[in-house]
Amino acid sequence: MAISRGWTWSWGAALLCGALCAGCGSLGGAPRSEGGVSADGASRDGASRDGASRDGASRDGALLSDGSRAEAGADRTGGTGVCTQTSIVAAPNPPDILIVMDRSGSMADVFGQGQSKWTVLSQAINSLVASTETTVNWGLKLYGDDDMCGVNAGAAVRVGPSSASAIAAALAPVAASGETPTETAIESAVAYLQGLSDPDPKYLLLASGGQMGCGPGLDPSADDSTGAESAVSAAAGFPTFVLGVVDPTSEAAATGTLNQIAIVGNEAQQNSSTSFYRVTDLSVLTEVTSARTSFGIGCTIALETSVAGAVLSVSAITTAGTTVAIPQDAANGWSYDAGGRNLILNGSVCTALQASAYSVVSLRYDCGG
């Protein structure tokens, strides 16, 4: 999994600049406010030293503006001893998942217990979102939007937390109609996700009745299974789940298409007769999507300023409450990158972090004599 999708850590650029750029000697003298938090506790750009907000984000363990969490404050002493100590709370970033949902005319076909495919798929989506809205940031995009293979830009419901009611409200008045420009819908969904600036890992979920129209030349009657598969394969690094309302026995071609799309989307269902998730596999899909939170941890930490040569020690508090030292070790500890602007957790330390064995990681900058 790409490190860029990992958990985000806020190290406090102002604290690092104060400790590393201005030096510790200034801490014992007059208040210093430019380039960092002043030594007398005054704030820079409204950032309070006592847990008040900075740019609207709390410093006392609540979410910061970049989506991460940081404990309040940093201990400072002049002369020798601890110059700056920052504790970082390991807080998961829930995945952003945009549902790309087929509402075309073919979704009016009867499925299962005499209900339409649209009704069955809508019920499945509502159930999935309602049961995971605290662990997944869901959004909704519908297609097609007209009888000319058109797809609207953006999303019917923006990706965000606690979106079950908004998605249910968006689906309630919809009737199956229009064409099935799946390829175009995927491309539009990718553009939407690329426009999000939050640090959360991002995914697509294609919810489909199996038909792929609007092929070459946007001909509504032309099959575009190959185009849809290519669009998912080229989805700019956004893995794609597939939820299909398809009968594998009577809809063999559609089943094969959805299987292949799930495989190239890198989120194929495991240990099942189909690579895509059927509406009867909803409990499995619920577990899988929620679990993407715990898989989103990265081991490269941006420091935002060069710290090469600083006297730095790193430690962690395990989920059992034990404090452990993390050595400076390129094999199984921490190290700087070549430019000194990123801290890298290596080997067994990275593995422990990804397994959620650490709840807090602390950096301590010692001033020395």
C-alpha positions as CSV (number, residue, x, y, z in Angstrom):
1,M,0.0,0.0,0.0
2,A,1.4,3.4,-0.9
3,I,2.8,5.3,2.0
4,S,1.0,8.5,0.7
5,R,-2.2,6.8,1.9
6,G,-1.0,6.2,5.3
7,W,-2.0,7.7,8.7
8,T,-1.1,11.4,8.9
9,W,1.0,12.7,11.8
10,S,1.1,16.3,12.8
11,W,4.6,17.2,14.2
12,G,4.0,20.9,14.7
13,A,6.1,23.0,12.3
14,A,6.3,25.9,14.7
15,L,7.7,23.7,17.4
16,L,10.4,22.3,15.1
17,C,11.4,25.7,13.9
18,G,11.7,27.0,17.4
19,A,13.9,24.0,18.5
20,L,16.0,23.6,15.5
21,C,16.3,26.9,13.6
22,A,16.6,29.4,16.4
23,G,18.6,27.2,18.8
24,C,18.0,26.5,22.5
25,G,20.0,29.4,23.9
26,S,17.2,31.9,23.0
27,L,14.7,30.0,25.1
28,G,16.2,31.3,28.4
29,G,16.1,35.0,27.3
30,A,13.5,37.3,25.9
31,P,10.3,35.9,24.5
32,R,10.7,34.7,20.9
33,S,7.6,34.8,18.8
34,E,8.8,34.9,15.2
35,G,9.1,31.5,13.5
36,G,7.7,29.5,16.4
37,V,5.8,29.6,19.7
38,S,7.3,32.3,22.0
39,A,9.2,31.2,25.1
40,D,6.8,33.0,27.4
41,G,3.9,30.9,26.0
42,A,2.6,33.5,23.6
43,S,1.1,32.1,20.4
44,R,2.0,32.5,16.7
45,D,-0.9,32.9,14.3
46,G,-3.4,32.3,17.0
47,A,-1.9,28.9,18.1
48,S,-2.4,28.8,21.9
49,R,0.0,26.9,24.1
50,D,-2.7,25.9,26.5
51,G,-4.8,23.8,24.1
52,A,-6.7,26.5,22.4
53,S,-7.3,26.2,18.7
54,R,-5.1,26.9,15.7
55,D,-6.9,27.6,12.5
56,G,-10.0,26.1,14.2
57,A,-8.3,22.8,15.2
58,S,-7.9,21.8,18.8
59,R,-4.4,21.0,20.1
60,D,-5.6,18.8,23.0
61,G,-5.9,15.6,21.3
62,A,-8.7,16.6,18.9
63,L,-8.5,16.6,15.1
64,L,-6.0,19.1,13.6
65,S,-6.7,20.8,10.3
66,D,-4.8,18.1,8.4
67,G,-7.0,15.3,9.8
68,S,-4.4,14.0,12.4
69,R,-4.4,14.2,16.1
70,A,-1.8,15.7,18.4
71,E,-1.5,15.9,22.1
72,A,-1.3,19.4,23.6
73,G,1.8,21.3,24.3
74,A,5.6,20.8,24.2
75,D,7.9,20.9,27.2
76,R,10.7,23.5,26.9
77,T,13.6,24.4,29.2
78,G,16.5,26.7,28.5
79,G,20.2,25.9,28.7
80,T,20.6,22.1,28.9
81,G,18.1,19.3,29.1
82,V,14.9,19.0,27.0
83,C,14.6,21.6,24.4
84,T,11.4,20.4,22.8
85,Q,9.2,17.3,23.3
86,T,6.2,16.6,21.2
87,S,3.9,13.7,21.6
88,I,1.9,12.5,18.6
89,V,-1.3,10.5,19.1
90,A,-1.7,7.7,16.6
91,A,-5.1,8.4,15.2
92,P,-6.4,6.5,12.1
93,N,-7.7,8.3,9.0
94,P,-10.9,6.5,7.9
95,P,-11.0,5.7,4.2
96,D,-12.8,7.9,1.8
97,I,-15.0,5.7,-0.5
98,L,-17.0,7.1,-3.3
99,I,-19.9,4.9,-4.4
100,V,-20.3,5.0,-8.2
101,M,-23.8,3.6,-8.6
102,D,-25.7,2.4,-11.7
103,R,-29.2,3.9,-11.9
104,S,-29.7,3.2,-15.6
105,G,-32.8,1.8,-17.2
106,S,-31.6,-1.7,-17.0
107,M,-31.7,-1.5,-13.2
108,A,-35.5,-1.7,-13.5
109,D,-35.1,-5.4,-14.4
110,V,-36.6,-7.8,-11.9
111,F,-34.2,-9.5,-9.6
112,G,-34.5,-12.0,-6.8
113,Q,-37.8,-11.8,-4.8
114,G,-39.6,-9.9,-7.5
115,Q,-37.9,-6.6,-6.7
116,S,-36.1,-4.5,-9.2
117,K,-32.3,-4.5,-9.4
118,W,-32.4,-0.8,-8.4
119,T,-34.4,-1.5,-5.2
120,V,-32.2,-4.4,-4.2
121,L,-29.0,-2.5,-4.8
122,S,-30.3,0.6,-3.0
123,Q,-31.2,-1.4,0.0
124,A,-27.7,-3.0,0.0
125,I,-26.0,0.4,-0.3
126,N,-28.1,1.9,2.5
127,S,-27.3,-1.1,4.8
128,L,-23.6,-0.9,4.0
129,V,-23.3,2.8,4.7
130,A,-25.4,2.8,7.8
131,S,-23.4,0.1,9.4
132,T,-20.0,1.7,8.6
133,E,-20.5,5.4,8.6
134,T,-18.4,5.9,11.8
135,T,-15.4,4.0,10.2
136,V,-15.7,5.0,6.6
137,N,-16.2,8.4,4.9
138,W,-18.8,7.6,2.2
139,G,-19.9,9.6,-0.8
140,L,-22.3,8.9,-3.7
141,K,-22.2,9.4,-7.5
142,L,-25.0,8.2,-9.8
143,Y,-24.9,7.4,-13.5
144,G,-26.2,7.8,-16.2
145,D,-27.6,11.2,-15.9
146,D,-29.5,11.4,-19.3
147,D,-30.4,9.4,-22.4
148,M,-27.2,10.6,-24.2
149,C,-24.6,8.8,-22.2
150,G,-23.9,11.9,-20.1
151,V,-22.4,11.9,-16.6
152,N,-22.6,14.9,-14.3
153,A,-19.4,16.2,-12.7
154,G,-18.9,15.9,-8.9
155,A,-21.0,13.8,-6.6
156,A,-24.6,13.6,-5.5
157,V,-23.4,13.3,-1.9
158,R,-19.9,14.5,-1.1
159,V,-17.5,12.1,0.6
160,G,-17.6,12.6,4.4
161,P,-18.4,11.1,7.8
162,S,-21.9,10.2,9.0
163,S,-23.3,10.3,5.5
164,A,-25.9,7.5,5.8
165,S,-28.9,9.8,6.0
166,A,-27.7,12.0,3.1
167,I,-27.1,9.0,0.9
168,A,-30.5,7.4,1.8
169,A,-32.2,10.7,1.0
170,A,-30.4,11.0,-2.3
171,L,-31.4,7.4,-3.4
172,A,-35.1,7.6,-2.2
173,P,-36.5,9.6,-5.1
174,V,-34.4,8.0,-7.9
175,A,-36.1,5.8,-10.5
176,A,-34.1,3.6,-12.9
177,S,-33.6,5.4,-16.2
178,G,-31.0,6.5,-18.7
179,E,-28.0,4.8,-20.2
180,T,-25.0,3.0,-18.6
181,P,-21.8,5.0,-19.3
182,T,-19.7,3.1,-16.8
183,E,-16.4,4.1,-18.3
184,T,-17.2,7.8,-18.2
185,A,-18.6,7.5,-14.7
186,I,-15.4,6.0,-13.4
187,E,-13.3,8.7,-15.1
188,S,-15.5,11.4,-13.5
189,A,-15.3,9.7,-10.1
190,V,-11.5,9.7,-10.3
191,A,-11.5,13.4,-11.1
192,Y,-13.6,14.0,-8.0
193,L,-11.3,12.0,-5.7
194,Q,-8.3,13.8,-7.1
195,G,-9.9,17.1,-6.0
196,L,-10.1,16.0,-2.4
197,S,-7.3,17.5,-0.2
198,D,-7.8,15.4,3.0
199,P,-5.1,12.8,3.9
200,D,-7.4,9.8,4.0
201,P,-6.8,6.7,1.8
202,K,-9.2,6.8,-1.1
203,Y,-11.3,4.2,-2.9
204,L,-14.1,3.7,-5.4
205,L,-17.0,1.3,-5.0
206,L,-18.7,0.4,-8.3
207,A,-22.2,-0.7,-7.6
208,S,-23.5,-2.2,-10.9
209,G,-26.2,-4.2,-12.5
210,G,-23.6,-5.7,-14.8
211,Q,-24.4,-4.0,-18.1
212,M,-21.9,-1.6,-19.6
213,G,-23.2,0.5,-22.4
214,C,-22.2,3.7,-24.2
215,G,-19.2,2.1,-26.0
216,P,-17.0,3.6,-28.7
217,G,-18.4,6.9,-29.9
218,L,-20.8,7.0,-26.9
219,D,-23.2,4.7,-28.7
220,P,-25.8,3.8,-26.1
221,S,-26.3,0.3,-27.5
222,A,-22.6,-0.5,-27.8
223,D,-21.1,-2.7,-25.1
224,D,-18.3,-1.0,-23.2
225,S,-17.1,-3.7,-20.8
226,T,-13.6,-3.3,-22.0
227,G,-13.7,0.5,-21.6
228,A,-15.0,0.2,-18.1
229,E,-12.3,-2.3,-17.2
230,S,-9.6,0.0,-18.6
231,A,-11.0,3.0,-16.7
232,V,-10.9,1.1,-13.4
233,S,-7.4,-0.3,-14.2
234,A,-6.2,3.3,-14.9
235,A,-8.0,4.8,-11.9
236,A,-5.1,6.9,-10.7
237,G,-4.1,4.6,-7.9
238,F,-7.6,4.4,-6.4
239,P,-8.4,0.8,-5.6
240,T,-12.0,-0.2,-6.6
241,F,-14.4,-2.5,-4.9
242,V,-17.2,-3.9,-7.0
243,L,-20.7,-4.6,-5.6
244,G,-22.9,-6.4,-8.2
245,V,-26.6,-7.2,-8.4
246,V,-26.2,-10.0,-10.8
247,D,-27.3,-13.6,-11.0
248,P,-24.1,-15.6,-11.9
249,T,-26.3,-18.4,-13.3
250,S,-28.5,-16.5,-15.7
251,E,-26.1,-13.5,-16.4
252,A,-22.8,-15.2,-17.2
253,A,-21.5,-12.4,-19.4
254,A,-22.2,-9.7,-16.8
255,T,-20.7,-11.9,-14.1
256,G,-17.5,-12.3,-16.0
257,T,-17.3,-8.5,-16.6
258,L,-17.7,-7.7,-12.9
259,N,-15.2,-10.4,-11.9
260,Q,-12.6,-8.9,-14.2
261,I,-13.2,-5.3,-13.1
262,A,-12.9,-6.4,-9.4
263,I,-9.6,-8.0,-10.2
264,V,-8.1,-5.1,-12.0
265,G,-9.5,-2.8,-9.3
266,N,-7.2,-4.6,-6.8
267,E,-10.0,-5.2,-4.3
268,A,-11.3,-8.6,-5.5
269,Q,-13.2,-10.7,-3.0
270,Q,-11.2,-13.6,-1.6
271,N,-12.3,-17.2,-1.1
272,S,-15.5,-16.8,-3.0
273,S,-17.1,-18.0,-6.2
274,T,-17.1,-14.4,-7.6
275,S,-14.3,-11.9,-7.5
276,F,-16.8,-9.1,-7.0
277,Y,-19.1,-8.8,-4.0
278,R,-22.7,-9.8,-4.6
279,V,-25.5,-8.2,-2.6
280,T,-25.6,-11.5,-0.6
281,D,-22.0,-10.9,0.4
282,L,-22.8,-7.6,2.2
283,S,-21.5,-8.7,5.6
284,V,-18.1,-9.5,4.1
285,L,-17.9,-6.2,2.2
286,T,-18.9,-4.3,5.4
287,E,-15.9,-5.9,7.3
288,V,-13.5,-5.3,4.4
289,T,-14.3,-1.6,3.9
290,S,-14.1,-0.9,7.6
291,A,-10.8,-2.7,7.9
292,R,-9.2,-0.3,5.4
293,T,-8.8,2.2,8.3
294,S,-6.3,-0.1,10.0
295,F,-4.4,-0.7,6.8
296,G,-3.9,3.0,6.1
297,I,-0.8,3.5,8.2
298,G,2.4,5.0,6.7
299,C,5.9,4.9,8.0
300,T,7.3,8.1,6.5
301,I,6.7,11.2,8.6
302,A,7.1,14.6,7.1
303,L,9.0,16.9,9.5
304,E,8.5,20.1,7.4
305,T,12.0,21.4,8.2
306,S,15.5,20.0,8.0
307,V,16.5,18.3,11.3
308,A,19.6,16.5,10.2
309,G,22.2,16.6,12.9
310,A,19.8,17.4,15.7
311,V,20.0,15.4,19.0
312,L,16.7,13.5,18.6
313,S,15.3,10.6,20.5
314,V,12.1,8.8,19.6
315,S,9.9,6.6,21.8
316,A,6.4,5.0,21.7
317,I,3.7,4.0,24.1
318,T,2.3,0.7,23.2
319,T,-1.4,0.0,23.3
320,A,-0.7,-1.9,26.6
321,G,0.6,1.3,28.1
322,T,4.3,0.5,28.1
323,T,6.9,3.1,26.9
324,V,9.5,1.7,24.6
325,A,12.6,3.5,23.1
326,I,12.9,3.4,19.3
327,P,16.5,3.4,18.3
328,Q,18.1,5.3,15.4
329,D,18.5,2.3,13.1
330,A,17.9,2.1,9.4
331,A,17.0,-1.6,9.7
332,N,14.7,-1.7,12.7
333,G,14.3,1.8,14.1
334,W,14.1,5.3,12.8
335,S,16.2,7.2,10.3
336,Y,16.2,10.4,8.3
337,D,15.7,10.5,4.6
338,A,18.5,11.9,2.5
339,G,17.3,15.5,2.9
340,G,16.6,15.3,6.6
341,R,13.0,16.4,6.1
342,N,11.3,13.1,6.7
343,L,11.5,10.7,9.6
344,I,11.3,7.0,8.4
345,L,10.2,4.2,10.7
346,N,11.9,1.0,9.5
347,G,11.6,-2.8,9.7
348,S,10.0,-4.1,12.9
349,V,9.1,-0.6,14.1
350,C,7.1,0.0,11.0
351,T,5.4,-3.4,11.2
352,A,4.4,-2.7,14.8
353,L,2.9,0.7,13.8
354,Q,1.0,-0.9,11.0
355,A,-0.3,-3.5,13.4
356,S,-1.6,-0.8,15.7
357,A,0.8,-1.8,18.5
358,Y,1.6,1.8,19.2
359,S,-0.9,4.4,20.4
360,V,1.5,7.4,20.9
361,V,4.9,8.2,19.3
362,S,7.0,10.9,21.0
363,L,10.0,13.0,19.7
364,R,12.4,14.6,22.1
365,Y,15.0,17.2,21.0
366,D,17.8,17.5,23.6
367,C,19.6,20.8,23.7
368,G,22.9,19.6,25.2
369,G,25.4,21.7,27.0
